Amino acid sequence: MGFTILQQLRSADADDRPRIIADLYRRNREFFRERYPEVDRFIEEQQCPYIIQITDSFLSVVDGRTGQVAHPDPLDSFAEMMAAQEHSAWVDLFALEVAAPQQYPMHARPVTAMFERLAARFPEYLARYRRGVVNLKPIGEDRRFSPPVIFLGIFHGLHIAHHLLATEVDTVLLVEPEPERFEVSLYFLDYKAVWDKEQQLYLFIGPQLGNPVFDAFFSAYRITPHLWCRVLPGYVMERTPYYVEQFRVLQRSKIQIFYPMDHQARDHIQGMANLRRGLPLLAGRPAAARPLTIAVVASGPSLNQTLPWLEEYRDALVIFSVHTAVRVLRRHGIRPDFQFCLDTVFHEKLVQKMELYPDVPLVLNYQAAASYMSLTQTPLLVAATGVSHPVHIRTTLLDAVAPSSTNLAFALACHCRPATIFLLGCDFGFRALENHHARGTLYIDEKGGEIRPFTTHNTATQVVPANIPGTEPVHSTPFFTQARLAVEKAIGRSGQGIRVINLSDGALVQGAEPATVAECRPDSKVDRHGAVQEITAFFVPAEQGKHWQYFHGSGKDRFRCLQRRLPDLLAMEEFSWPEAIRRLNTVIARVLEQCRSDAHDSRLDICSRLLSDLLSHLCICLYFYDSRQEAADVYREGVRILAGVLAEIEWPRELEN
């Protein structure tokens, strides 16, 4: 059927319309049953209160609870109006910028060169960029090409189908915050036709954003969603501004959370050294869940209010303390059982202020600087999924350990399979941005005065729901939002079956039970000493050949493959907007796959952010040219310039085996 449903229903007799929509509903159910069975189960279990009424001229969707028509009438005209490519309901999210801090020369030099060479080759580009006007691109037959579109509120989906008929959209993200509305769309929106565009369906149903769907849509390997997205609300929602801000933060997280190739290369060197030393590496996990209660303690401002509770029930808890909270706990006579630090750079002055316990195990990223190992008698190293490794890690990889040390602590807590995890000081959002950490931490002194305020760069804020029901929303930043989303990811994956109770007065964490200390007491006392020994035993001295091994071949040779193949994968004989953007969005994943020595080889992933920034410059430049001939010239020359910039980059000698 594709996206012609509106025209079909208009031209059909009233007696034939039920057959048309019933046929599409049946095919949608078959599609979900085959491709996304969890969505099919949701449809089966969800009670949809809406009724479709056939009229002489078209049809209406009626709320069966009230008997009221659930949309402006007539529906076909309303859907057609909403589907238009330009009107006041559209929200364009722009982030047409690329970070290139000069203190990171390995990363900044090629990124700066890419921009400067594009600007020199196309002198009018800078003037167009300063004017800041970008348009949907004409592609013939009265159709236009659009950047990624987020349809916020699917409901009947007629407007979506009609928009996709007239517009070639880069990528479609479908979000239905009110689950009871979703089933209506099965009568009008051909989900298989949406899937056919990319062999993937970006679909999220539910009120609280934070899901692998968003990870995939805003993947670090993809270019365009981070630069320009359009949002179209499908119906009136009180929380529309909140959702739009969530999308804005997700879009800008790439700019706000910057990890240059310089750091990644350094981390690889440090990681190889730590593994060669045979330091303890996470290699085991409990065979079954056990009646254990873990408290993950971070340094959010609400920690001040929960410290008395933590003192009272200290003996019933195994305490996982983030490094920034240890100093506060020490002041209150609370000794943690494990300390956590995700940082790989060693900042001596900051480390001295942490006041870590040398006789308490310190859990670290295995790529941490060697100086961290001297802070504790028991360094415990962890390797993570989804990041680049200099060698093949053949043992346990933890999921969702970044971007914060809180994520590392929570990920290991889930890995230990306790009955309950309490979150204390895990705020991820603040009543006032100037109070972003507890008193007595590295950031705020004992009296509450600022020591390390947020910089302007870090205070791009959003308002998010509060953890404690009935209280005002709180403010968050891209970094803390990403940290919260990582906790939610861990709850949904490794944390399944674990009761997570959030005692923090900050942002709502999906999957965790909001609670106050007055409502909670740990179930029973635990053999803390035995639990600490058991958890410590999951870490064993890293052995080459058993826990890790070198990849086959030279990293330099793999990088040469990338330098040759990436421009070839981008090259096109005949330019088209959809194909050019498709190549920009897929080329990083494709070239990394083609140039690996095997499926485990992730050495080249340290280049992924650099490649993304180079491609972003090309894409941004492309956006400011509308005619097909101009765009074809920019794309062809941009690929040539990119090839030249890539050829000048050298693989770090220190990363060879």
N, C-alpha and C positions, 0 to 999 in steps of 0.2 A: 504493500500500500504506500510506503514512503510517507511523505508529509502532505499529501493532497486531501486529507480528511475533511477540511473545511469546505472545499469545493465539492467533494462528493456528497456531503450531507446537504449542502445548499441545492444541488441539482436533483437530488433524489426525492421521490414522493414520500409523504409522511409515513406511509405503510412500509416503505423500504428502509427507512432510517434505523429501526431497531435491529434489522439484520446486519447492516453495515457496522454498527458499533459493537454488536455482539460478536461478530466475526473477528474484529480487531482485538477485543478483550480476550477471546479464546487463544489467538496467536500470541498475545503478550504473555498469557499464563504459561503457554508451552515454552516460550523463550526463557522466562524466569525459572521454570522448573528444570530446564536443561542447563542454563548458564549460571544462574544465581539462585540456587534452591533456598537459601536463607531468606531471600526476598519473597519467594513463593510461599514459604511457611508463614512469614509475617502477614501476607495477604489473607491466608487461610484463617489465621487466628484473630486478625483485627476486625472489629465491627465497624463497618463504614456506615455512617448515619445519613449519607446523601442519596437522593433518588433522582434518576434522570427521567424527565417528563418530555415526551414528544409533543411538539406543537405543530400547527398547520404550516408555519413559516420556517421553523428550525427545531430547537429543543431548549430545555432549561434544566439546570441543576438545582434541586430544592433540598434544603436542610430538613430532613425528616423530623428533627427534634422541635423545630419551630414552625414548619410549614412555609418558611420564607424562601424566596429565590435567593441563591447564595452568590449572586454576581450581578453586575449592572446588565440590564436588558437593552437590546437583544444580544444574546451571547455571541452570535457570529460577528456582529459589528464590533462588539467590545474586544473580542479576541483579535480581530483584524487590526483594530486601533493599537492594541498592546503589542502586536507583532511588528509594528512599523520600526524601521531601523533608527529613527531619530524622534524622540519626544521627551518630555520633562521627567518621566519616571526612570529613565535610564540613569545609572550612576557609573561614571568612568573612573577607574582606579589607575592612576599613573605612578610609575616609579622608574622614570626614564633616566636612570643614573647608574654609574658603575663605580664601586669603591676601588681606589688604588693608592693606599697610603704609602708614601715614599720611604718610610722606614723599613719596608719589606721589599728590597730591590729585586729579588728573584721573581716576585709576583708583579710588582709595580712597573718594572721596565717594559715588559712586553705589552701589558695592558695600556700603558701610556703611549707606546709606539703605535699600537693599533688605532687608537683614537686620533693621534696626530697625523698619521698617514691617510686615514679616511678624510680628515678635514682638509688636508693638502690636495688630495685628489679631487675632492668635490667642494670647491671654495664656498658655494652657496649653502652648504649644509649647516654651518654654525649659525648663520642668520635665520635659517628656518627653525633650528633648534631653539633659539632664543625667543622666537615668536610663539613657540609651543603649540602649534596647531597640527594635529594629525587627523586623518580622515579614514573612514572605511574605504576599501580599494575597489574600484570598478573592475569587474572581471568578465563583462559581456552578458548579453541576453538580459539586460536590466537587473543583473544580480551584482552584489558587492561581497567582498571578502572582509570578514570581521576578526578581530582578536578573540581570545577566549571569552566565553560568555558564561556567567553564573546565573542560572535561573533560580531565583530565591522564591520558593512557593510554587509548586508544580500545579496542584489542584487538578483542573480539567485538562490542562496541557495543550488546549487548542491554540493558544497564542504561541506556544513553543513550536508546535508543528508548522504553523504558518510562517513563523520567522525563519525556520530552517529551510522552508521552501524557497524563500526569496533571498536568503543570505547563506553564503558558504562560511561557516564558523570554524575557526582554528580548532578549538576544543570546547566541549560542552560539559559543564558541571551542573547536575540537577540536585537541588536541595529542597526537601519538603520538611519544614520545621513542625508542622502539625500532622502527625502520622495518619489521623483519621481521614484526611483528605486524599491520601495518595491513591487509593484504589480507583477513584473516579478517572484518573488519567489513563488507566488501561483501556478505556473505551475510545480514546481520542489520540493518544500519542503512541506512535509505532516505536517501541523501545529497541527492537532489533535493527531498525533503520538507523537509530542513533548509534547503536553498537557498531554497525557496519562501517561507520566513518573512521574508527580507529581500532576496531577489534577490541574495544574496551568500553565499559560503561562507568562513568563517574557519577554515582548515585548515592545520596545520603538521605536517610529518613530519620528525623528526630530533632528535638529542640536544642540539644547541646552539641555544638560543633567540636570535633576532635576525634579523628577517625583515620584509618589507613587510606580512605578515599581522598582526604585532603592531602595526606603525605604524597600520594601518587600524582594528584593534580598539580601540586606545588613542588614536585620533585626537583631536587637540585640539578638534575641532568637536563631538565626542560628549561627553555629560555623564555618563551613569550608570557607565561602566566605571571612571571616576576616583573614584567615591564608594563603591560597594559592589559587590564581585564575590564569587562563590562558586566554590570550587575543589573538584572531586571526583576524587581519584585512582582509577583504574580497576583497578589491581593494585599489588602490593608492588614498590616501587623504592627502591634505596638513595639515589637522588638526589632523591627527592620533596621533602625540605625545601629543597634548593637551588632546584628549579623554583618552589616556592611563594614563596620569597624573591625570585626573579627577577620573578614576577608582581607582588609587593608593590612592588618598586622601580619597575616600569613604571607601576603604578597611581599611585604617589605622586610620580612625576617632575613632574607638573603643579604640585604644591604646592612641590616642592623647587626647580624651575627657574622662577623668576617673572620675567616681562618685562612690566612694566606699560604701559598705553597712553601714559603720559607719555613713556617712553623711545622708544616706537615713533613717536610724533608728532615728537619731537626728531630722531630718526634720519631721518625723511622730510625734514625741513627741511634737515638737513646734507647728505643725499644730493642734493637738488635743487641746492644751492649748489655742490657738487663737480662735478656734471655741467655746470652752466652755466659753470664755469671751464674746461671742456675738458680736465680731467685725464685721464691715460692709463687707459683702460678695457679689460678683457679682451674681445677681439673676434676672436681667431683660435685655431687649433690646428694641430698638425702634420698633414700629409696622410697620413702613415703612421707606424707605430711605428718607433723608431730605437734603435740599440744604445747606450743611455744608462743609467746607474745613478744613481738619486737616493736620497739619505739624508734621511729626514724625522727631524729631531732635536727632541725635546721635553725637558721638564725633570723627568721622573720620576726617582726615586732611583737606578734602575739605570743612568742615564747615567754616573754616576761610574765604573762598572766597564767601560763601553764606550769611554770617551774615548781610551785608548791605541790601540785598534783604529782609531778615527776619525782619530787623528793619523797612524797608519802608512799608511792607504789614502786619505789626504785627496785626493791628485791623481787618484784614480780615481773620485771622487764629485762630483756636484753636490749641495751641501748646502742643504737647505731647513730653516732653523732657526726654531722658534717663538720669539717675542720673549723669553719667560722663560728660554730656554736660551742666548741670545746672550752674556750676561755670563759664563757658565761657559765657553763656547767661547773667548771673548776671553782669559780667564785661562790657557788652555792653548795659546794661539797659533794657534787654529783660526778662520779667517775664513770665515763662511758666504757662500754665493753669493746667497741670498735670505733675507730676514727676513719673518716673518708675524705679524700682529696682527689678531684679529677684533674687538677692543673698539671700541666707538663712542664711549664716554665717555673723555675725556682726564683722567687722573689725573697731574698734573704730578710729584708726589713719586715715584710708582711709575715713571713714564716715565724720570726721571733715573737711577733705580737699574738700569734695563734695560741701559744702556750700549750702545745700538744704534749701528751703524756708519752715519754719514751718507752715505758713498759706496757703500753696498750697497743695492740695491733693497729697498723695504719694501712688501710686499703687504698690502692693507687692504680691508676692507669699504668699498664706495663710499659708504656712509652714515656713515663715520667722521667725527669732529670735525675741523675744519680744522687744528687745532694739530698733528695727526699728520703732516700734509703737510710741516711744517717740519722734521721729524726726519730727512728723507732728501732727497737730490738727485733720487731717482727713485721717487716714489710710484706704485704700480701698483694700480689699483682693480678689484675683483671684485664682480659682482652674483650673487645666489644664487637658486636655485629655491625654491619653497615658502614664500616670505616675501612680505610686503607691499611694494610699490614705489609711490613717489609719481608716477612717470611710467611709460610703456611702454618697457621695456628691449628694444630690437630686436636685440640681439646676444647673445653667448654668456652663458648662465647656468650656473653651477657647481652641481652637486648635492652634498648632504651636507656642507655647509661649517660647520655648527654642531653642538654648542654651544661648541666649544673652538677656539682658534687652531690646535691640532694638526689638527683636522678641515679647516680652511681649507688648511693646508699639504699635507695628504694629498690633498685633492680636486684641487688644482692639479697635484700630482705625477702623479696618474692622468690628468689632462687632457693632460699633456705626452707621454703614451704611451711611456714608457721601457721597456726590457726588464725592469728590476728596480727595486724600491723596497725599501730597508732601513728598518726602524723602530728607532730608538734612543731610549731614554728615554720611549717611548710606553707607559707602564706600565698605566694605567687600573685598577690594583689594587695593593695594597701589603702587604708582609710585616708592617708595623706602621703603623697609621694616623698615628702621630706623625711618621713619616718619609715624607711624601707628595711631596716634591720633592728634587732633587739638591742637594748642598752647593754654596753659592756663588750660589744663585738668589735671587730676591726673597723667598723664603719661608724658606729655611734658610741660615744663615751658613756661612762656610768651615769652621768647626769642628764644624758639625752641630747647633748650638743653634737652637731654634725662634725665628723672627721673626714668622711669621703662622700660628698654629695654626688648624685648622679650627674653626669655630663649632659649637655643639651642633646648630644647624639643618642643618648640612651633613654631619653624621656619622651619619645614618641608614644603617647599613652592611648589606652583604650579603657572603656568602662566594661567590667565583667560582673556577672552575678556573684554575690557573696556566698560564702560557705554556710554561714549561720542564717537559717530561714528568718524572714521578716526584717532583715537588716538591709541598709542601703547598699547598692552596688559598690564595688571597689575599683581602684585604678590599677592597671597593669602596664607592662612594657613588653616589647617583642621578645626580649630574653626570657622574662618570667612566664610569658605566655607559652613559649616553646618548652620551657621546663615543665609547666603544668601539663601540656599536651603529651609530653614524654611519660609522665607519671600515669596519665590516663591510658596510654598505649600499653604500659607495663601491666596495669590492672587487667586490661582486656586480653593479654597474652599470658605471660608467665604468672600473673596474679590470680588466675581463675581458681575459684574455690577458697580463696583467702579472704577473710573479712577485713576490710580496710576501713578504719574509723578516723575521720579527719577532725582533730581537736583545734585546728588552726582558725584564727579569725582573719581569713583572707578570701581568696577566690574559691568558688565552688569547684571541686574536683569530681568530674564525672566518674562514677563507679565506686566512689568512697562515700561512706555514711557520714553526713554532718552531725556533729555532736559537741557538747560542752563538757568540761571536766566534771561538772556537777552530776552529769548523767552516767559517767563511766567509771568502772573500776575493773582492773584486770581480773581474769577468772581465778587464777591461783598463783601461788609462788612457784618459781621454777628453779631448777638446778642451774643457776647461772654459770657457774664454773664449768659444769659439764657441757652446757650448750656452747660456751665460748670455745672449749676444746674441740667439740664436734665440728663447729663451723670452720675453725682454723685448720682442721684436718682436711678440709676440701681443697686446700692449697698445698701443692707438692713442688719440690725443686724441679724447675723446668729442664727437661732433657732433650737435646737435639736428637731427632729421629723418632722420639716417642711423643713429645708434646708439641714440637715444632720442627720444621725442616726448611731448608732453603728452596726457593723456587728454581725450576730448571732455566738455564740460560741467563744471559746478562740483562739487567734492567735497562741498560743503555740501548741494547738491540731492540728491546720491546718499545722503547721510546722512539727510536728511529722509525719503527713500523708506524707508530702513531703520527709522526711528522709527515710521512708519505701518504698514509691512507686517509687522514681526515679531509684534506682538500679534495681528494678524489671522490669521497662520499658526498661532499657538498655540491660538486660540479653538476650543472644541468645544461643540456644542449639547447633547450627552449625554456625560457622563464615562465613560470606561473606562480601566482601568490600562494595558492594552497600547497603546491609542491615545495616551494622554497621554505616556507615556514615549517612544513613537516620535516624537512631535512635538518633545519636548525634545531628543532626540538628532539630529534632522535639521534643525531650524529654522535653525541658524546657516548651514549650507551652502546651504539654500534661499533665505534672505533675501539672502545675499551674491550669489548667482547672479541673483536677480530685480532687484537694485538696481545692478548693474554697468552702466557705459555700454557696454561690450563685453566679449568673452571675456577680454581681457588686463587689464582694469581691476581692480587689486587694492588700490586706495586704502582701501576699507572694511575690509580685512583687519586693519588696525591695531586695529579694535574687537573682533576675534574673541575674544581672551582676556577682555576686559571682559564681553562678552556671555556667555561661558562661565561666568564667576564669578557673574553675576546669575542665570542659569538654574540654576546649582548650588545657590544659596540656596533657590530655589523647590523644587527636587527634594529637597533634604535635608529641608526642612519637610514636604513631601508624604510622605516615608518614615515619619514618626512618626504617621501617621493611617491606621488600618486599615479603618474602615467606608467603604463606597462614598460615602455622603452626606457624611461629613466630608471625605474626599479630594476630592470634587467641589467643595465649598466652598473648600477651600484652593487648589485649582488655579484656579478661576475668579477668586478674589480675588487670588491671586498674579500672574496675568496682568494684572489691572487695576493692581496696584501696580507691576509691571514697566513697563507702558506709561507710568505717571506718572514713574518714575525716568528712563526713556529720554528723555522729552520735556524733561527738565531739562538734558540733556547738550548742550553746544555743540561744533560742529565747529571745530577750530583754524583761525583766520583765516590763519595763516602757510602753510597747506597749499593755499591757492588759487593757481592758476597766475599 
